[in-house]
């Protein structure tokens, strides 16, 4: 009987939606809804900021909206030692993430 109750309790817990966990989402471009409205820095400006932190060549950029709603540019930069990820806030121009 105790085993059945425990099994039901675990099953019920697993069925509860995880609404408290917000996640970042990738959008197609800087002109996407939710990104464009909050962005104060262009991709070019944010790229220059990223290259000040990590010298190299920008190979790609992803546009993301963080769990707090902040738009960010996520740059992949080719360096002499490999690739680095630098994430810059499109709203503030600050470095959000540096994979070092």
N, C-alpha and C positions, 0 to 999 in steps of 0.2 A: 504493500500500500504506500509506504513512504517513497519507494522508488518511483511509483507511478506519479505521485504528487510532484516529486523533484523533476521528473521528465516533463510533465505538463508546465511547470514553472519555467523551465529552461526554454521550452518551445514557445511559450507566450512572450518571453523576453526577446527572443530572436525575431518575433513578428512585429515588435514595436518599431516604427519607422525612425530612422536616425535623422530627424529634422534639426537637431541642435548642431549638426556638423556642417558648416558652410565650406565650400571648396572653391578654388579658383577655376575660372573657365577661360578657355582660349576662344578668341573671336577671329574672324576672317581678316579684318583690316582695322586700321586706326580710325576709319570712318564708321565703324560699327556702333550701333546704339549702345549706350552705356559707357563706351570708351570715349567717343568724340566729345560728348557733353562735358566731361570732367577733365579732359586733357588740356593742359596749358603749354606743354612742350611738344614740338613736332618730333617726328622720328629722327630727322637730321640733327636737331639740337640734342636729343637724348643720346644719339649715337656718338656725338662729339664728347659728351659727358662720360660715356662708357669707355671711350678710347683714351681719355685722360687717366682713367683708373687702370686700364689694361691696354698696353700698346699692341697693335696688330692690325688685322684686317677683318672687318665685319663680314661674316659669311652668310648669316641669316638672322632674321628677327621674327619673333612671335609676339602677338598682341594678346595680352591677358587682362582679365578683370579679376582682381584678388577677392578673397572671401569678404573683405571689408568694403568692396565696391571700388577700390582704387585701380585705375587703369595703369598698366605697366608695359614697357617694351622689354622683351627678354632677348638679348643679343647673344649670338654665338660668335666669338672672336677667335680667329686663327692667330696664334702666337708662334714664336720660334720654338717653343717647347710643347705645342699641342693646341687644343681648343679650350677656351674658357667661356663660362656663362656669366654674363653681367646683366642684372635686371635693374632698370631705371624707372622710377615713377614718372608717368606722363603728367601727373598732376603737380608734383613738387620739384621734379628734376633731381631728386636725391637717389642715391644708390640704395636699392631695396635688398639686393642679394649679390654677393660676390662669391663665386664658388671656391675661392682660396681659403 
